[in-house]
Amino acid sequence: MTTTKAANYIEQLDNARCRGDWAAVPELVRKVRKHAPQRECLTLTAETECAISNSTNSSERPSIAAIVEKLNVDVTIPKLQAAIEAEATHRQDAFQARVCVGWMYWVVTQYDLALDHLPNGLAEAGQDTRDSLTEWTSVCAMKSAYLRANCLMRDSQRQPALAAFESGLPSLDRVWGDKPVHSQLKYWSELYLTEYCMLTSESIRQGNATFDQQNSISCFRAWARYWEAMSAPVTGGFGFKGSMTSVPRRTIWSEYYQGLSKHLLNDDAFPAANLGNTSADTPVRTQLRMELKRVEASYEKLLLSETAFPRADEHRSEVENFIRQVMENWAILCGRGWSERDLGQGGRAGISRGVLETLYNAATKTYHSTLILRSLFSVHVSVAEFDLAFKALDSYLEIVSKGKARIAKTGIPEPSLDSDATVLETMAQAIMTLCLYGHHKSAEKARQLGAELEDWLARLAQNQPSSETSSYVPPKIISLAWQAIGLSHAHWSRSTYEAASRTEIQSKAIRCLRKSLSSEYGRSKDTRSIFALGVLLAERKELSTAVEIVRSTLMSTKRDEASVNDELHSGPYWQERSLIPMWHLLALLLSARQDYVMASRACDGAVEQFKDPAVLFGKTESFKSEHLNDAEAKSITTEVQGGLIDEMDDIEKEELLEVKMTQLALVELQDGPNAAVNASYELLSLFTRLFGNVSTQPALHPDSDGSKTPSGRSSVRGSIFGSKEKSRTLSRQSDDASTDRGTALPIRPPTSQTVTPSIHVTDDTPRPPTSRRASIGPTDPPRRNSLKKRNRSQSRGKTSTNGTLPHHLDGEPFFTPNSDGSTSDLPSSPSKGPPVAMTFLTREKTVSSINSHGSIISKGTEFSDLSLELTHVPSHLLPLVQFSKEKERSRRTAILIKVWTMIAGFYRRANMLDECKAAIAEAQKLVQGLETEATRDPAANGAAKSAVWAEKKSIEALWGDVFSELGSLSLARGSPFEARAEFENALTHCPDHPAATIGLSNILLDIYSETLLPEAAIPALQNNEIASDPASVAVYEHNLKAASTAAAHALPSVALGLGPSVALENEPVLAPGAKPTAVFNRAKDSSDNLPAPYKTTSLPLSDRLAARDRAYTLLSGLTRLGTAWDSSEAWFALARAYEESGQPDKAKEVLWWCVELEEASGVRSWRNVAAGGYIA
C-alpha cells in the first residue's frame, strides 16, 4: 500500500512541476518523503526548483544578492551534489538534479559554473528508452540546452552555442508525440526554439552558416512543427517575457520566410523536409514550394492581424518588405525556370491567385502603396485579367505623378513612393503588354503611354549617381524606356488609319530604337531592340541594313554558361529560345533577296542552335520515315519523353510553328506545291506535338475511321481528312531519279504506330507553274501586266541543292542561278530528318554558310555604327501569362485554323481541289466550334464581333479567312460567280479582310471590262450539241464578236462614278481615220430598253461602272489600313482600277509602288515573323 501511495504521489509531483503549479509542490514533496524516503534526490530537486521559480517569477525581480540569500545557494548546491552522487537507481532523478544545479548557478550569474554542471543532452539521462522518459525530464533537457547556449553566447561562442541548441532537438519529440503536453514543456520549448532560431538567423546573416544546411533549417522546421502540434492557430504577440529575449513570434516566422526565400532565389540545394503530409517521392522543388507556402501563410496572418492602418505620418515598412519578398518569390515560382510539375497542385494560376489575395489584404494595411499597385498590375497580367491590370496601372501612375509633384513642391521625401527608375520600368512593361496582348484600342493607349514616357525622360535632370537614389536612373532603364517608346510607335504604325503619317511614325520608331541601342546606355547589343529594328527596316524595304544587323547579331551571339540566375527566371536555353524569331526574320529577309537556299538554312538554324534535336523535341523510340525532300529513311521518334517545347509558352510554340510554315512556303517555291502538299502532314504533326489536341466537341470532329492515334505524335484527326466520299489514299512510290521534282513525295510508310494521312497525290498530276506567292488557282487566266517576280528556279533541276550567286543591279544584290546550270560551292541543302524537328544540320555549317553567303554589304546607312560584337539577349520583362483553359483552347484553335488554310492553299495550287475543299471544311468546323463556345458564354458574346485581349483574330475574322479561301477555291474551279458570293460572305463577317477584298475587287473589275460575262438565264447545251435556242445562239455570236475585236479596242476609260450621260448618247466628232473607243461602242449599245433575259449578253454600263467604282472604293480603303498597306496584290488591283477608269498616271505611280513592294517582300508577310508583332 505504501508503494502504491508513493508512486501516486511521485506522479502527482511530476504533474505539478509540468503544470507549473509550484504552490502544490511543497505538500507533495512532504508526502513523497514520507512514503518514499529513498527518493531524496527527487524531492530535493523539486524543492529547489520551486524555490528558484518563486524567486524569479515575481513581478519585481530582486537583486542577485537577494536571490543568493533567499535560495541559500551555499547550502543547497552541496546537498544537491551529494544527492546526485548517492542516486544510483533512478538516473532521471540525477539528470534533473544536475539541470537544477546548473539553473541555480545561472540564476545567480555564475555562468562558468553553470556551464560545467549542465548536462549535454538526453544521452546523460541514462539508458532509458525515449518512451520511458518522463515529461519533466524532457523539460529539463530543453532547459539545459537553452542555458548552455546562453552561457556560451555570453562569451561570444556562437558555433558551440549552436551545437548546444542542436543537442536539445531530440527532447522535442515529446512535444509532437501522442502524449499530452503541459504548460512548462510549452514554455521552455518556445523559449528554446525562439533563441535557437534567432541565433541561427544571426549566424546566416554574418556568413557563419547557410540556410541550405540541415542543422540551420531544422530549428525553423521545429518551430513550425511546434505550432502544428499545439493544434491551435498560430499565436502572435511575445513568447518569453525575459528582458534579453523579448522577441515577437512573427519575427521568427519572418526569419523563416526570409531564409526560405533566399534559398529559392539562389536556387541552392534544398535539404529534404520530413513533414507529416509529404511523401518520400515528392520532388525537392515541390517540397520547397509547400514549405514556403505554409510559412508565408503563417507570417502573413500574424503580420496583418498585428498591424493597424497607418496614420498620415506613418509608413508600414514591414508590410511593404513582406510584399516585396512575396513578389520576388512569385517571379521565380511563376517564371519559366520552374515547371508546372514542380509547383504541385494549383500550378502557376493557383500561386498567382494566392498572391492577388495577399496583395489586396496588404492594401488594407497601407495607404496608397505604389509597390502594391505595381504588383497588382503584374499579377493581374499573369492571370490574363488585363482590364483590372490597367486599372491598377492607371491608379499607380496617378499616385506617382501627384507624389512626385508634391515632393518637388515641398522637398520632403516620401519613402513609400517608387523611384524614377522603377516608374520608368513599370511604364515600359505596360507598353510591351499592350503591344503583345492588346487590340486596336490598346495600340492607342500604348502610344499615349509612350508619349508620357518620353516626357518623363525629358524631365530627368542631370542623371548622375548620388546619395539620393530615388532620382538616379540607371542607363539600362533609360535604354529600356526608349525601347518601349520605339515599340509603341512601331505598333501604332500598324494600327493607325492615317496612311499619310505611317512613314513618319515608322521613322520615329526607328529613331527611338536606335537611341535605345546607343553605346552610352551599354545596351548596344540588345536583341529585343535589334529584332524590332530589323522588322521595321524590312517593312520599309531597307533589306540590306536589316539583313546586316540581324545576321551580325546571330553570328555574335554567345551562350553565357554562368547565367544560372537568368535561367532560374527565364528557363533553360532561354537565349536560344528568344532568338527563334530572329532566325525566322533572317529567313524572310533572305527570301526577299531571292536567296531561297540560305533562307531555308536560316529556318534550320532556329532549331540547330539547340545542338541536339532531342533537347527541343525530347527522346523517343525510333522508326523509319521519309522526310519531305528525300527518299532516304532516317530514324525519328514517336513516343516523346519531354523536351523544351513541353516547357514553352504558347507564344514560343507559335513562333516555332511559324518557322515551319515559312520552311514549307520555301519548299513550295522551290519544288512546287506538290512537295508542299506532302510536307503538310509534318506541319500538322508539329502542331500536335506543340499544342496537343485542341478538339473539345466530338460532334464537330468525328473520327474518320475510328482508329486510335498514338500518344505524343498523333495527327490532329487520325488522318488529315475525314472526307467520306472524296478521300483517296496516298500512292507511295519510291523516289526515282527520273521523277519530276514537282511530283509529290511519299510521306512515310505505314506502321502500326501511326495512322496514314489521307492525302491524294498522283503521278500524272500536272505541275503548275511555281510562283513566289501564287494566290490564284491554276485554271485562272494569267494576269495581264503582272508584277510577280519571275521564278528564277524553274530552270534548275533539284533546286534545293543548287546555290545562287549574287548579282548587283542598281547597287542592290540579287541572287540568280549559275549561268551554266552547275551547282555552286554552297553546302548542300538538308534532305532528310524527322518531320517534327524540321531539318537538322550542324550549327557550324549553317552559321558559316550564312556568314559567308548571306552577308549583304551595308550601304553606309546610319545603322552601320551599331556595335554588335557581343550580343546581349535580355531576359523576359513580362510575366508568363496563364490563360484560362477556354481561352487557351480558343487561341490554339485559331492557330490550327491558320494551319488548315495554309494547307488548303497548297492543295489548291497543286490542283487538288477536292482535298482543298476538305481542308477548308476542317477549318470551318473549328470556327463553328469557337462560335458555339462563344454563344454559350454570355461574357464572350462580344468576342465574336471584335477582337479582345490576347486575341489576334476575332471569330468574324476567322470566318473571313474561311470564306476567302472558299472563294479562291471557286476561282480555281472556274466558278467566278460562286467565288464572288464567297468573298461577299467573307466581307460580311470581316469588312476589311485583305484577301477577300482583293479577290472580290478583281472579279468586279473583270465584270466591268466584260472579261467576265453574266451567266445566261437559260443554260446552254453541252457536249458539242447543236444549239438552236435563242440564248445559246446570242451568247455564241457575242463571244465570237468579242474575240475578234478585243485586240483592236483600247482599255475602257471614263471618270470614276460617271454613268451613261447625254454626251454618251451622241457620237462625238472623230478625227479622220480615228476609230470609236470601246466604251462609246458599249455605251451606244446600251439603252434603256433592256433586252429579254434570254438575249442578255452583257451588263448595262451603269452596272459595270458601279462594279468598278465599288472595287476602287474597297481597294483604296484597304491600302490605307495597317493590315494591307504593304500588300502588293492590293496595290496591283488598285492600279488596275485606276487603269480601267482612265487615269494612267495614277496607275503608273501605283505600279511602280507595286514593283518596290514586290521586290522587297519575303516569301511570307512580315507579320508572321513573330507572334508578338515587333516583340521577340
KALIN-V427295 format. One record per residue. N is the residue number from 0. PSI is psi in whole degrees, -180 to 180 (NA if undefined). Layout:
n = (N;N)
psi = (PSI;PSI)
This chain:
n = (0;1;2;3;4;5;6;7;8;9;10;11;12;13;14;15;16;17;18;19;20;21;22;23;24;25;26;27;28;29;30;31;32;33;34;35;36;37;38;39;40;41;42;43;44;45;46;47;48;49;50;51;52;53;54;55;56;57;58;59;60;61;62;63;64;65;66;67;68;69;70;71;72;73;74;75;76;77;78;79;80;81;82;83;84;85;86;87;88;89;90;91;92;93;94;95;96;97;98;99;100;101;102;103;104;105;106;107;108;109;110;111;112;113;114;115;116;117;118;119;120;121;122;123;124;125;126;127;128;129;130;131;132;133;134;135;136;137;138;139;140;141;142;143;144;145;146;147;148;149;150;151;152;153;154;155;156;157;158;159;160;161;162;163;164;165;166;167;168;169;170;171;172;173;174;175;176;177;178;179;180;181;182;183;184;185;186;187;188;189;190;191;192;193;194;195;196;197;198;199;200;201;202;203;204;205;206;207;208;209;210;211;212;213;214;215;216;217;218;219;220;221;222;223;224;225;226;227;228;229;230;231;232;233;234;235;236;237;238;239;240;241;242;243;244;245;246;247;248;249;250;251;252;253;254;255;256;257;258;259;260;261;262;263;264;265;266;267;268;269;270;271;272;273;274;275;276;277;278;279;280;281;282;283;284;285;286;287;288;289;290;291;292;293;294;295;296;297;298;299;300;301;302;303;304;305;306;307;308;309;310;311;312;313;314;315;316;317;318;319;320;321;322;323;324;325;326;327;328;329;330;331;332;333;334;335;336;337;338;339;340;341;342;343;344;345;346;347;348;349;350;351;352;353;354;355;356;357;358;359;360;361;362;363;364;365;366;367;368;369;370;371;372;373;374;375;376;377;378;379;380;381;382;383;384;385;386;387;388;389;390;391;392;393;394;395;396;397;398;399;400;401;402;403;404;405;406;407;408;409;410;411;412;413;414;415;416;417;418;419;420;421;422;423;424;425;426;427;428;429;430;431;432;433;434;435;436;437;438;439;440;441;442;443;444;445;446;447;448;449;450;451;452;453;454;455;456;457;458;459;460;461;462;463;464;465;466;467;468;469;470;471;472;473;474;475;476;477;478;479;480;481;482;483;484;485;486;487;488;489;490;491;492;493;494;495;496;497;498;499;500;501;502;503;504;505;506;507;508;509;510;511;512;513;514;515;516;517;518;519;520;521;522;523;524;525;526;527;528;529;530;531;532;533;534;535;536;537;538;539;540;541;542;543;544;545;546;547;548;549;550;551;552;553;554;555;556;557;558;559;560;561;562;563;564;565;566;567;568;569;570;571;572;573;574;575;576;577;578;579;580;581;582;583;584;585;586;587;588;589;590;591;592;593;594;595;596;597;598;599;600;601;602;603;604;605;606;607;608;609;610;611;612;613;614;615;616;617;618;619;620;621;622;623;624;625;626;627;628;629;630;631;632;633;634;635;636;637;638;639;640;641;642;643;644;645;646;647;648;649;650;651;652;653;654;655;656;657;658;659;660;661;662;663;664;665;666;667;668;669;670;671;672;673;674;675;676;677;678;679;680;681;682;683;684;685;686;687;688;689;690;691;692;693;694;695;696;697;698;699;700;701;702;703;704;705;706;707;708;709;710;711;712;713;714;715;716;717;718;719;720;721;722;723;724;725;726;727;728;729;730;731;732;733;734;735;736;737;738;739;740;741;742;743;744;745;746;747;748;749;750;751;752;753;754;755;756;757;758;759;760;761;762;763;764;765;766;767;768;769;770;771;772;773;774;775;776;777;778;779;780;781;782;783;784;785;786;787;788;789;790;791;792;793;794;795;796;797;798;799;800;801;802;803;804;805;806;807;808;809;810;811;812;813;814;815;816;817;818;819;820;821;822;823;824;825;826;827;828;829;830;831;832;833;834;835;836;837;838;839;840;841;842;843;844;845;846;847;848;849;850;851;852;853;854;855;856;857;858;859;860;861;862;863;864;865;866;867;868;869;870;871;872;873;874;875;876;877;878;879;880;881;882;883;884;885;886;887;888;889;890;891;892;893;894;895;896;897;898;899;900;901;902;903;904;905;906;907;908;909;910;911;912;913;914;915;916;917;918;919;920;921;922;923;924;925;926;927;928;929;930;931;932;933;934;935;936;937;938;939;940;941;942;943;944;945;946;947;948;949;950;951;952;953;954;955;956;957;958;959;960;961;962;963;964;965;966;967;968;969;970;971;972;973;974;975;976;977;978;979;980;981;982;983;984;985;986;987;988;989;990;991;992;993;994;995;996;997;998;999;1000;1001;1002;1003;1004;1005;1006;1007;1008;1009;1010;1011;1012;1013;1014;1015;1016;1017;1018;1019;1020;1021;1022;1023;1024;1025;1026;1027;1028;1029;1030;1031;1032;1033;1034;1035;1036;1037;1038;1039;1040;1041;1042;1043;1044;1045;1046;1047;1048;1049;1050;1051;1052;1053;1054;1055;1056;1057;1058;1059;1060;1061;1062;1063;1064;1065;1066;1067;1068;1069;1070;1071;1072;1073;1074;1075;1076;1077;1078;1079;1080;1081;1082;1083;1084;1085;1086;1087;1088;1089;1090;1091;1092;1093;1094;1095;1096;1097;1098;1099;1100;1101;1102;1103;1104;1105;1106;1107;1108;1109;1110;1111;1112;1113;1114;1115;1116;1117;1118;1119;1120;1121;1122;1123;1124;1125;1126;1127;1128;1129;1130;1131;1132;1133;1134;1135;1136;1137;1138;1139;1140;1141;1142;1143;1144;1145;1146;1147;1148;1149;1150;1151;1152;1153;1154;1155;1156;1157;1158;1159;1160;1161;1162;1163;1164;1165;1166;1167;1168;1169;1170;1171;1172;1173;1174;1175)
psi = (-40;-37;-40;-43;-40;-46;-38;-44;-35;-42;-41;-38;-43;-42;-40;-42;-41;-33;-13;23;74;-18;-30;-9;-47;-44;-42;-34;-41;-43;-38;-41;-32;-46;-18;71;-18;-12;46;-36;-40;-48;-40;-38;-45;-40;-41;-40;-39;-41;-42;-43;-42;-29;-30;-15;5;157;-37;111;124;174;167;-40;-40;-38;-42;-42;-40;-39;-14;57;-41;-25;-39;-45;-44;-37;-44;-40;-37;-38;-36;-43;-32;-21;114;-11;-52;96;-29;-34;-41;-40;-45;-35;-38;-40;-37;-40;-47;-39;-42;-44;-38;-38;-36;16;25;79;-33;-44;-36;-42;-32;-31;-21;134;158;72;174;-14;-26;3;-3;-171;11;148;164;-36;-26;-7;136;164;-36;-29;-40;-38;-43;-37;-42;-38;-42;-45;-42;-46;-38;-46;-37;-41;-39;-39;-23;-20;15;34;82;-47;-45;-33;-42;-38;-37;-41;-42;-32;-19;-6;-39;-26;-13;-8;-29;-29;-49;26;-171;-13;155;153;128;-178;-41;-37;-40;-43;-53;-29;-46;-40;-44;-48;-36;-50;-37;-46;-41;-39;-38;-42;-41;-39;-38;-42;-33;1;9;-10;162;152;-19;-2;143;-40;-18;-38;-15;-35;-39;-38;-36;-37;-47;-40;-31;-45;-29;-37;-23;-13;40;158;153;128;140;-154;-151;150;-106;133;16;159;-28;-19;35;90;128;142;-35;-19;-39;-45;-37;-43;-40;-46;-41;-38;-45;-39;-42;-39;-40;-44;-34;-9;46;167;127;123;139;145;124;67;156;-36;19;126;162;-29;10;132;151;-41;-37;-40;-42;-43;-42;-43;-42;-38;-43;-44;-41;-42;-40;-46;-41;-42;-46;-42;-48;-31;-27;6;129;163;135;154;178;-30;14;156;124;79;-35;-38;-44;-35;-39;-44;-38;-40;-37;-43;-36;-42;-39;-38;-32;-50;-39;12;-168;-6;-22;138;169;-36;-24;-29;-21;-155;136;-36;-157;-40;-42;-41;-44;-39;-39;-39;-38;-43;-41;-41;-43;-34;-41;-29;-23;-10;7;169;112;50;119;-30;-44;-42;-41;-39;-38;-39;-48;-44;-38;-37;-40;-26;17;30;76;-36;-46;-36;-44;-18;-42;-37;-42;-43;-40;-49;-36;-45;-41;-43;-45;-38;-42;-39;-37;-40;-41;-29;-44;-26;6;119;151;110;-25;-4;138;153;167;-40;-41;-40;-45;-41;-39;-42;-38;-41;-40;-42;-45;-35;-43;-40;-32;-37;-1;175;-160;-43;-34;-25;-39;-37;-38;-40;-40;-42;-37;-40;-41;-40;-39;-40;-39;-41;-36;-27;-10;127;-152;108;84;144;133;-179;-24;89;-20;-23;-13;132;121;151;-35;-29;-39;-42;-42;-38;-46;-34;-44;-38;-44;-40;-36;-41;-43;-43;-36;-30;-28;-18;-19;149;-6;93;-31;-28;0;-40;-42;-37;-41;-38;-40;-43;-42;-40;-41;-42;-39;-34;-35;-23;10;144;-22;-20;-4;19;35;-2;27;117;-25;-44;-39;-38;-49;-39;-41;-41;-42;-43;-37;-41;-29;9;23;71;-38;-49;-41;-46;-41;-46;-36;-45;-43;-37;-46;-36;-28;0;128;136;127;105;-16;1;61;-40;-35;-38;-31;-35;-42;-9;166;147;37;-30;-47;-40;-36;-22;-2;-47;-30;-42;-39;-42;-41;-39;-44;-37;-42;-35;-34;-27;4;23;77;-31;-47;-28;-40;-38;-37;-38;-40;-36;-29;-29;-36;-20;-14;7;-64;129;-29;-25;-39;-43;-6;172;145;175;152;156;168;139;164;136;172;-26;10;151;-5;147;151;146;123;-172;160;-45;101;138;56;124;-175;-33;-22;-17;-4;153;173;-30;-43;-40;-41;-38;-39;-39;-36;-36;-43;-39;-39;-38;-40;-34;-37;-36;-44;-40;-40;-39;1;162;-25;-39;-38;-34;-46;-34;-8;-29;-33;-38;-43;-38;-42;-41;-45;-38;-33;-48;-10;-159;119;1;130;-13;103;-28;-29;-16;70;148;138;-35;3;1;154;140;151;155;145;-40;17;148;176;-36;20;-42;159;-38;147;25;133;-21;-38;-7;133;147;155;128;133;110;153;152;106;153;-29;-6;139;141;-20;-19;140;143;150;143;-58;157;155;142;169;-12;-5;164;125;129;140;79;129;118;133;153;-26;8;122;139;118;154;129;139;166;-43;69;133;4;161;163;-17;-5;148;150;141;132;140;35;140;12;143;141;134;110;1;5;-29;-4;156;-86;100;-23;-16;-2;138;178;152;140;135;145;131;117;38;-2;129;136;158;123;158;163;143;-30;3;4;164;135;-180;12;149;148;149;144;144;-1;156;169;143;-43;-40;15;-129;148;125;175;148;-34;-40;-45;-46;-44;-35;-46;-35;-36;-33;-19;0;132;127;128;144;22;34;179;-8;-2;-13;6;132;116;28;-40;104;136;119;107;149;170;130;-29;151;162;117;130;104;160;162;-39;-43;-41;-41;-39;-38;-43;-36;-39;-38;-41;-35;-41;-39;-45;-39;-34;-43;-39;-38;-38;-47;-42;-43;-19;5;28;77;-34;-43;-36;-44;-40;-40;-41;-36;-37;-46;-38;-40;-38;-41;-40;-40;-43;-40;-39;-44;-36;-36;-26;-28;110;-31;-17;12;-36;-19;-25;-17;-27;165;145;-173;139;32;110;-33;132;171;-36;-39;-35;-39;-38;-40;-44;-49;-33;-41;-34;-38;-41;-36;-41;-37;-41;-29;-1;30;77;-31;-35;-38;-39;-41;-40;-42;-37;-41;-42;-44;-25;-41;-43;95;-23;27;122;-52;-41;-40;-44;-45;-44;-40;-40;-39;-42;-39;-33;-37;-42;-45;3;20;-32;113;155;151;144;141;-34;120;139;162;154;-176;36;25;152;121;123;-7;150;-35;-46;-41;-42;-45;-39;-44;-37;-41;-41;-43;-42;-38;-33;-24;-1;-40;-29;-25;143;176;140;141;118;165;150;137;-7;136;-165;133;-179;-33;-28;-19;-26;141;130;163;122;150;158;129;-5;150;142;143;161;-35;-37;-33;-43;-36;-35;-38;-26;137;169;-20;91;140;170;152;-38;-12;2;125;-8;163;154;155;-37;-40;-40;-39;-38;-39;-44;-43;-35;-40;-43;-43;-45;-45;-40;-36;-38;-42;-9;-13;157;-16;-19;19;-23;24;114;-33;-42;-43;-34;-41;-37;-38;-38;-38;-42;-41;-42;-26;8;32;74;-31;-45;-39;-41;-41;-42;-37;-38;-37;-37;-41;-46;-44;-46;-38;-20;19;139;-179;-22;170;152;-19;-13;0;-29;144;-23;20;-106;1;121;NA)
